[in-house]
Amino acid sequence: MVLRLSLLVSVLVCVGATFPERIWESCVTNQTKIRANTALQQKSIAVSSERFCVALTIVNDWADLLCYDGGTCNLWGFDALSVGETEVNKTGACKMTAFLKRCVNPSQPTARRLFVGEGSFEKTCSNGYKYTCYDDGVVRLNDTARVKMTACGEHGFISTSLGCLLIVTTRLTYSAARQNCMDFGADLFYPNAAQDVTQLSSILAAYASSGDFWFGATKFTGSFTWLSGRKVESIEISGFSAGSLELFGKGKADNHYKLSDDDCEATLASLCLATTF
């Protein structure tokens, strides 16, 4: 049986050579912490060398961390990297994937993670979005901006305590509103901290704006997050449930903020946030 496994792995080593994106780097990690976390995806397989251990990740492509120890190949999933405080180290006894599977696919959260630089096409109503995985582990909508600002104050943007904002009173669908912001090199507004949300009402009121606004929140891996990647906290939006099934962010300018169900054709005003010039 061991012979057959070795033969299979030998074949996989040859096959693996055709996948240059599968790069492994030596690393150090705290295996004690990792083993103590029983919720982590893990598998142990008896093999004769570290080379065979690496090759087994071709058929166990969920693995992003491996440690070969005395004839045993220990594989762990992506989450183990942070649990074990894993760091690249040329003298490390373990190996971690480099530039691979760093991002959750927003279109298929339960599928394999995206390679850095790999894109994902997500269909939303009649509009498609092209996402790209960046090397900081965040998936972002591709920047298709046609207009770049050199300073806040251009194209109707105003400087506020929450950043450089553009209040768009023209009612648009969520998709169109976000694209409109991106055309200025901006995006739909998202708060950097929970306490920032309470300032929105006064800012909008100061510019005689009221009603419903699209904000930069989206359903991501089973719960709502702001476009920055930070999860929406319950204290930010009254009555909000992080696991709710709403599709889009809908803000109110009357001291009440919430995410609520809206069909794809709903049109609202929107708030853009510019962070780079």
BELPENOR-V773655 format. One record per helix or strand of 2 or more residues. SS is the DSSP state (h for helix, s for strand). FROM is the first residue (numbers start at 0). LEN is the number of residues. Records with the same first field share a line. If there is no record, write none. Layout:
# BELPENOR-V773655
SS=FROM-LEN  FROM-LEN
This chain:
# BELPENOR-V773655
h=1-15  30-6  49-9  78-5  153-3  173-9  193-13
s=22-6  41-5  62-7  71-6  86-2  93-5  118-6  126-7  138-3  157-3  162-10  186-2  211-3  216-4  222-4  247-5  256-4  267-7
